[in-house]
């Protein structure tokens, strides 16, 4: 992925609604889209999907290679046997420096109830972070997953899958 390629917020909303069926996540994202349309001028957005086990096999993946603003990040943990942290770096290349993490989404083992299923709507290991005014990324978005926030890349098979919502 290189430059940010935005589209109507409504199209991004439709993509997001097809990913998760958890009511708390659905309504939190609905609130974000309402806020963006009412108070932020309804900006064009980009839906940036990532597949942790496939994308994070070495050091992570570049989602956007230019300046942008992140409004939300969602993930569903692939393996509940390991703590995971999804790290977003303001960078265009591999980065493992904890101080360079611009945003992080934690998937801790403690508190997660495992039902032994992975059906749609299962709350096992899902997490969402929303920034209504957005977090500016000057260089781009490099994303990886680690067992400790901002540390060296963890095992790809434990990494979450999900999406980032970004705008210009």
Backbone torsions as a table, in degrees:
resi	resn	phi	psi	omega
1	UNK	NA	138.2	-179.6
2	UNK	-116.4	-103.1	-176.8
3	UNK	-74.3	156.8	176.2
4	UNK	-67.8	132.1	-179.9
5	UNK	-127.0	92.7	-172.2
6	UNK	-85.5	163.2	176.1
7	UNK	-146.7	177.9	-179.7
8	UNK	-54.6	138.6	177.8
9	UNK	-59.0	-31.0	179.2
10	UNK	-64.6	-39.3	177.6
11	UNK	-66.8	-39.3	176.8
12	UNK	-64.7	-41.7	178.7
13	UNK	-59.3	-41.2	178.8
14	UNK	-63.0	-40.5	178.0
15	UNK	-64.5	-43.8	-179.7
16	UNK	-61.7	-43.0	-178.4
17	UNK	-63.9	-22.9	178.6
18	UNK	-84.1	-8.7	-175.7
19	UNK	-90.5	-49.3	-174.7
20	UNK	-123.4	142.7	178.6
21	UNK	-114.8	6.8	179.7
22	UNK	-70.2	125.6	-174.7
23	UNK	-58.1	-42.0	-178.5
24	UNK	-63.8	-41.1	179.9
25	UNK	-70.8	-43.0	178.4
26	UNK	-56.1	-49.5	-176.2
27	UNK	-73.7	-31.0	174.9
28	UNK	-64.6	-43.6	178.5
29	UNK	-68.3	-36.6	176.1
30	UNK	-60.1	-42.4	176.7
31	UNK	-62.1	-39.9	177.7
32	UNK	-61.4	-48.5	-179.1
33	UNK	-63.7	-36.4	175.6
34	UNK	-64.2	-44.7	178.9
35	UNK	-60.6	-46.3	-179.1
36	UNK	-61.5	-39.8	-179.4
37	UNK	-74.5	-32.6	-176.5
38	UNK	-87.9	-36.1	-170.7
39	UNK	-120.3	-12.8	-177.1
40	UNK	-116.9	14.2	176.3
41	UNK	77.5	18.3	178.4
42	UNK	50.2	61.7	-175.6
43	UNK	-67.5	152.2	170.7
44	UNK	-69.4	146.4	-174.0
45	UNK	-131.4	168.5	171.4
46	UNK	-128.9	135.5	175.0
47	UNK	-91.5	116.8	-176.2
48	UNK	-114.7	98.3	-179.1
49	UNK	-82.3	146.9	173.3
50	UNK	-137.2	148.0	178.4
51	UNK	-122.7	95.0	-174.8
52	UNK	-45.9	-55.1	-177.7
53	UNK	-59.9	-31.1	179.8
54	UNK	-89.3	-42.8	-173.0
55	UNK	-80.9	-27.8	-172.6
56	UNK	-101.6	28.1	-174.9
57	UNK	-65.0	-24.2	177.9
58	UNK	-118.9	-83.2	-175.6
59	UNK	-123.6	9.0	-178.1
60	UNK	116.1	-163.8	-176.7
61	UNK	-149.0	147.5	175.7
62	UNK	-84.6	118.3	177.4
63	UNK	-88.3	-42.6	179.5
64	UNK	-140.7	133.9	-178.7
65	UNK	-104.3	25.7	178.9
66	UNK	-147.4	170.9	-179.3
67	UNK	-60.1	140.4	179.7
68	UNK	-161.4	178.1	177.5
69	UNK	-125.4	128.4	179.2
70	UNK	-95.4	127.9	178.9
71	UNK	-104.3	-29.5	-178.6
72	UNK	-157.8	152.2	172.2
73	UNK	-138.9	133.3	-178.8
74	UNK	-127.8	145.6	174.7
75	UNK	-153.2	153.6	172.7
76	UNK	-127.3	120.7	-174.6
77	UNK	-67.6	136.7	-177.9
78	UNK	-80.8	-31.3	-173.6
79	UNK	-137.2	117.6	-176.6
80	UNK	-83.2	3.2	-178.5
81	UNK	-82.1	-6.0	-174.8
82	UNK	-140.4	136.1	170.3
83	UNK	-61.3	142.6	177.0
84	UNK	-136.6	148.5	174.2
85	UNK	-129.7	123.4	175.3
86	UNK	-89.0	120.9	-174.1
87	UNK	-112.2	130.7	174.6
88	UNK	-110.6	120.4	-178.9
89	UNK	-106.5	143.2	173.5
90	UNK	-85.6	79.9	-170.7
91	UNK	-161.6	164.1	177.3
92	UNK	-116.2	7.9	177.7
93	UNK	-144.6	173.1	-177.0
94	UNK	-51.3	134.8	-178.1
95	UNK	-146.8	129.4	177.3
96	UNK	-122.8	13.7	-177.7
97	UNK	-83.6	117.0	-176.0
98	UNK	-55.3	-37.0	-179.1
99	UNK	-68.9	-15.9	-178.8
100	UNK	-91.4	-1.0	179.0
101	UNK	-70.9	124.6	179.6
102	UNK	-89.6	-32.5	177.9
103	UNK	-152.1	148.3	-179.7
104	UNK	-142.6	142.4	179.0
105	UNK	-121.3	119.3	-175.0
106	UNK	-93.4	141.0	174.1
107	UNK	-124.0	75.3	-176.1
108	UNK	-75.6	151.7	175.8
109	UNK	-66.5	-43.1	-177.1
110	UNK	-63.7	132.1	175.8
111	UNK	91.3	-9.0	178.8
112	UNK	-88.4	125.9	179.1
113	UNK	-94.8	118.7	179.4
114	UNK	-92.4	123.5	178.9
115	UNK	-96.4	-7.6	-178.3
116	UNK	80.3	8.3	179.1
117	UNK	-123.3	163.5	174.1
118	UNK	-133.4	43.0	-179.7
119	UNK	-79.8	155.9	177.3
120	UNK	-56.2	136.8	-179.7
121	UNK	92.7	-10.3	177.3
122	UNK	-67.2	129.9	-175.5
123	UNK	-82.8	1.2	-176.7
124	UNK	-58.1	106.3	172.8
125	UNK	74.1	17.9	176.7
126	UNK	-87.6	144.3	177.3
127	UNK	-149.7	150.4	-179.5
128	UNK	-142.5	137.2	171.9
129	UNK	-125.5	135.6	-178.7
130	UNK	-126.8	136.6	173.8
131	UNK	-124.4	98.1	-173.0
132	UNK	-55.7	-36.5	177.9
133	UNK	-92.8	-6.8	176.9
134	UNK	85.8	157.1	174.0
135	UNK	-111.9	120.2	180.0
136	UNK	-74.3	135.6	173.5
137	UNK	-116.5	116.8	-174.5
138	UNK	-76.7	-38.3	-175.1
139	UNK	-97.4	-40.1	-175.7
140	UNK	155.6	-172.5	-178.7
141	UNK	-119.9	113.4	170.5
142	UNK	-105.5	131.6	-174.8
143	UNK	-126.3	138.2	173.2
144	UNK	-148.6	179.0	-179.9
145	UNK	-130.7	140.4	-178.7
146	UNK	-142.5	167.2	178.6
147	UNK	-84.9	-16.0	175.1
148	UNK	-131.8	139.6	-175.5
149	UNK	-51.2	121.3	175.1
150	UNK	75.6	4.1	-177.0
151	UNK	-88.3	-171.5	-178.4
152	UNK	-58.7	145.8	-179.7
153	UNK	-45.6	132.6	177.1
154	UNK	-87.2	-170.2	178.6
155	UNK	-70.2	127.1	-176.0
156	UNK	-58.8	-35.7	-177.3
157	UNK	-67.2	-17.6	177.5
158	UNK	-90.9	-9.7	-172.7
159	UNK	-71.0	149.9	177.8
160	UNK	-76.7	163.7	171.8
161	UNK	-115.4	149.5	178.9
162	UNK	171.1	-145.9	-176.8
163	UNK	-153.5	160.7	173.3
164	UNK	-123.1	139.1	174.2
165	UNK	-107.6	121.1	-177.0
166	UNK	-132.5	158.3	176.5
167	UNK	-140.3	178.7	-178.7
168	UNK	-72.4	NA	NA
